[in-house]
Structures are given as structure tokens and as C-alpha cells.
Amino acid sequence: MGESLAPGPGFAVVSLTLRPQETFFTPVDPLLAPIATKVDARERLSFDDGVALYRTPDVHTLQALAQTVRTRLHGARTFYNINTHLEPTNKCVFQCRFCAFAKKLNDPEGYAWSVEEVLAHIRETAPEHATEIHIVGGLHPKLTTAYYAELFRAIRREFPHLHIKALTAVEIDFLARMDRLSHTEVLKRLIEAGLGSMPGGGAEIFDPEIWDQICHQKPGFENYLAVHGAAHRLGLKSNCTMLYGHIESIEHRVDHMIRLREQQDRTGGFQAFVPLAFNPMHTDLEEQGWTTGLDDLRTIAVSRLMLDNIPHIKTYWIMVGVKLAQVALSWGADDLDGTVTEEQITHAAGADSPQALTVDRLHHLIEEAGLVPVERDTLYSEVVPPHPQPLSHQWRGERGEAIQSSRMTFNEAVDLMEHCHDLAALGQAAHAVRLARHPEPVVTYIVDRNINYSNVCTELCKFCAFYRPKGHSESYILDRETFARKVEELREAGGRQILLQGGIHPDLKIEWYEEMLRWLRSDYPDIAIHGFSAPEIYRFAEISGISLRETIERLRDAGLQSIPGGGAEILTETSRQRISPLKITTDQWFEVMRTAHDLGMRTTATMMLGCGEAPRERIEHLERLRQLQDETGGFTAFICWTFQEENTALRGKVPLAGAHEYLRMLSIARLYLDNFENMQSSWVTQGAKIGQLALFHGANDMGSTMLEENVVSAAGTIFHMDARGIERVIRDAGFRPQQRDFFYNPVEPRVPVGC
Ligand code: SF4
């Protein structure tokens, strides 16, 4: 059965067929058609093909082609290892402009460990079942070939189970020059001492002009290839890399890949290609900024397609972040690197990824993407672990049956939610629906801020880290002065809306809220008021002893213009009883929304996934939303995000949803909620990279700048972006940014956004 994902004039004609593995999309971009034919015939791609793949706006075909090759090579098998990183010195005689790790030889913050200090460090940090130690560091004139040979021997003696993957080509070359030996001779001595393989660092970008601008002290790229060639001839395996996202062009990247491919044709020892996303903080190239999510994924996909003779493409979560790395497994990568444990080099450049991942977490990330985790050793042999494996909990594999949606049925959606992990197919189908609804290449966003007027709450939701009981030392009701300052800050930033959100304060009656709204209306008539979730409004009515209808009317008459869809979480009683038994029920949530729509007020609808709900419950949630939207048409947008667990009572008790699950959910929501105009990207919980990718999984809106957010951030989310950052992300994805109001009317920015 072939796939059919053609975008048509309306979403009624869009259909999603779960694909058998060796079939191809019909590219939307005609430039990709001959490339797809070559990939199908397993022919080598040219430089021009690589550039076309990098530049195509048809990102779903790029993804599908890369996944086809990845699946052809490895099926669903996805590799990781248990490893630990170690940097014996951070002192370096060179000063590469992209590096935030190295210290000068006389810098008091510099260090160089003795062999005994290194061993002590390994004893302290290496995970129990580690199979590999990864050693790289600065170029220190006292750490000679003899030092490393002694170090490797000592490691072999004390930790015979650890494979030593050590020293980049630049370090080997430095040792050779310092000790007046050939590359081969240095390598022979180190192999004899225990060196098992080489990492791929130090490749940067091979183009001589770029090389000269970012690391002119290092010997040129020929040296990098010569060292790896020498290693391969001695039977040593190695990895290769590319540091991208600084001053190079797309052409430089493709040229780099081709030079690696040619080296592999000559000596054949590269095991994996690892694209390294430039992390800019504290480097000389800080103004270049971070790579975007789409750029990271394009690089993974293009490298999978160009490097036809390198078996593995590794996504290095340390550099791109855990969420993006998980999604990269659906863009051509087959290796999620390892547990790592204490990485310093990228973290010195501002990486906000964790220092280590557990085996359980790696398994969860891989399985959530519908793939099969395989623990490997450094040389890609499967490890039969002596330790218990995390339970595999997911059904896997392709169903191969057609799911057609003139209007997707409940059962079809449940089937997709339970079984379809093909992010390429889901994303393309959702994107086609989005384009049918919004054909213009525009992505909207609003400049607004949340104001949390009080954190006192009686509902004690287990997923909530924001609330404090009445009388708690950290409880508050925002005073008028602070409130006014927050609104004025928003004005200065060109904002046009506030989102009022609080807990449920048992003493505050409707008059208190009316007074607040009237004050805002009269003092800030230019700022729209979007506020109060369904649970807040429902309890305002109860506390005030008036009907729901009267409550909403009075709030509206006092100045409330629209209502956010918060407090929905998962709209089934099974979930609500488990995570928020005191909160309003599903029916009550819908009663608030129906009444508001009836009174002519528009609202949004939300979902928080990953708090232990069954896949079917998510579709039950969507089904109720779709029904009400059919009745009233009052929802302007759907927004979903993932549960954040820090500081909550649910921490460690539910399997969290990762980025793959978020994008899957968003795609399925776009397909199912055929009567919703707008879908927002939740970059606040997912980060800018996944937030950008959401634009290819059904979202047409980047939500808001959210100058301030306290509810989700109390549970551990830390992502921030201003209007300029949002516009950069939108433009990089090939869309035009457009500011909007709550009703999705285009508006002119109130202050220039800058470029
Ligand atoms: S989620 Fe809302 S209702 Fe629940 S405890 Fe937190 S503030 Fe209260």
C-alpha cells in the first residue's frame, strides 16, 4: 500500500495512510523529485543535491527521505551506550573562537590532572555499568604521549570493562608535533597502552576560509583527515563531526560532508557522524546566536542522506537538548549517544541540557518515539546488559492500514494515538491541514504577559507547583502597585493583552474581581483583558452565591474580553479524579465554556498531556472539544503542552511526555479538531527548538511572548523568548511573522521588533 498525503483544497480530502517502510512521499518541492528517485535507487547524492535538501521548504519530504534511509539501515533499532566523559585538562595553547572551555596556561581557573587524579575522578563519577570512557581536553604542553599512554594503562588496569575512546585528531596531531613523532607512531603507542577508538571532535568546518576565521592556530582540515586515515589503517574506528551554526554557509556544510564521505571511501573507519550544534555563550562568536530546531533537524536529515557510507548518525543531546534529540530520531538519527555523566565543554558554552541521562530516561525517550532501544558498546556491538532493563511498555511497528479523514472518527483517532509513532507521516498530514486552512505563509503571535493576581488556592491539584494554601507564608494577593508596574512593563514592551490567572481564593467574591477589571479597563484601555480559567469562574460563582451565567456576564461587563482554556488538563473523570479530585469536573468545565460562548465570549481550549492519562483519554478530551465547537464555534484556538513535574506531588509518579509525544499529540489534534481555526505552539514548555518544529506539526501560531509566567515555571519550565526571538524562529522556518490580537486579527507592532 502506498501513502497518500496530498494536501488538497480543503482538509476533507487529506488522508493519512500509515506507511510501509520502503515507500516514498511524492515531494511537494519539485527539486526534490530527482533526489527522491536517487534515494530510492540507492544512488549517491551530489553537492547540489545536498544544497537543495538543505534549502528546501518541503521539510516533510526531507524528513521522510532521511527516515527511509535510517529505517533501511537500522529498522527501529536505536542505539545508546552507558558512558562517562572526562576532560583531564582545560588548559590549551590555542584559542579557538568558538570555544568557551579552554583556559590559558597561566589562568588560575585552569587545571591539569595527574594520572592519579584522573583515576580518582573516574572512581567517583563513572556509572556502575558504564562500558566507555570518553576523554578529550585542551592541548597542554606537559601532557605528552607518554602521559596519555600511562593514563590509558592505568585505566585499563583498574577499569578493564571501560573502552577508552580518547583524543581528537587535533590532540593526536599536537602530541605528534610535540613529541616529534608521526601520527601513526603516536597512535601505535596509545593503542598499545589501551586506546580503543577515537572521537570525532575538532573537525569544525573544513572550508579553509572558515577554518582560518574560527581556529587559525589549528593545522588545517587535511590534518584532521590524515589522522583519522592513519587511525583507520591501524584498525582503529573513529567518529567524525561537524560544528555548525556559526559563520559558515549551507554550502560549507555540504562540502564538509562530502570531504568526510571521500575519506570514508578511502579508509572506511568512521562509525558515526555527529553533527555538533554550536553553543555560543561565553565564546568569541556569541553574537551568532543559537541554532534553531529546524536547522538542527535539517542537518541530521541531510547528513543521513549525504553520508551514504557512514553507518550511524548520532544526535548529541548535550548540544541540541534532550527534546530536540528525541525528535531527531524521526529525522534520520539512529543513535542517541549515551548517559554521558558530567560534560564540561558544551556546558561552558551555555548548554542547558542536563549533565547526565539515566538508562531509564534514554529508554523512555526512544520508546516514546516508537523505536527500539539497543544498548551498544563503543564499536556498536549489542551489549547484553548484566543490569535489569527498563520495561518496554509500548506497542511498536507499522500498522499499514489506511486511516482516512473526511472527518476523522473517534476510533480512527484512538488508533492513531495508540499506534502511530511515525512523526514524519503525522507531521506532514497535520501540516497539510494547516496549509489548507491557512495557505498564507504567515505565523502569528501576540505580545502579552501573564499576571497571577493570587496564588492562594483551595483545589490542591497534584500536578500544580504554583498554589499555596491560604495563610501559607508564601501565599499572596498582588497589591495594586505591583500589578500596575507589571501592566506598565507590558506597555513598554509593546504588549496589548494581559492574561489574568490565579488560584481559587476562598474569600474573594465577584465584587473583588469586578473592581480589578474596572480599574484595568479605566487605567489601561489599550490593554485587552484575557482572563480566568473555567475552574476559577466556576468557583467565583459558588463563592459569590450567584449563577454561572450571571458571573460571566458581570465579569464581561466589568471589562473581561475573552477567557483562556486553562484548567482543562485531561477532560475525563478518570484523569481528574487521579490528579485533581477537588477541581471542577469535565462537565462543569464544559458548562463554563458553553455559557461563555452563549454570551458571545470567545475562549481558547487546552490540554495538558503526560500526567498518566491513557491515549484514549486524550481523544475523549478532543472529542468533547470538537462537539462543543460544532455547537457554538466559540473556541479560537487549541493549545496543548506537556506536564512539568518539578515541585509537584506527581513528581516521579507518571511517565512524562517528551517532545516526540508533544508533536504527535499536536499533529493528531490538528487532524481531529477540524473545526478549530488555530493551533498554538507551546514553546514555553517545549523550548524554542521544539516550539519551532510545532509549526510543521499543525501549529499556525507561536502563542505569546509571555513576559512573565509563574504557573508552569513553578513546575520547572524555564524557556523565555521576546518578540525578536519569536520572529527569528518563525522566519527561520520559512514563514512571515505577524503580530495579532486575541481574535487573530493582524495588528501592527506597538514597538519596533528589531531584527
Ligand atoms: S492548578 Fe489551579 S486550581 Fe489547581 S491547585 Fe493549581 S492554582 Fe489551584
Residues whose N, C-alpha, C, O or C-beta is under 5 A from the ligand:
A	BS01	SF4	C457 E459 L460 C461 C464 Y467 G502 G503 I504
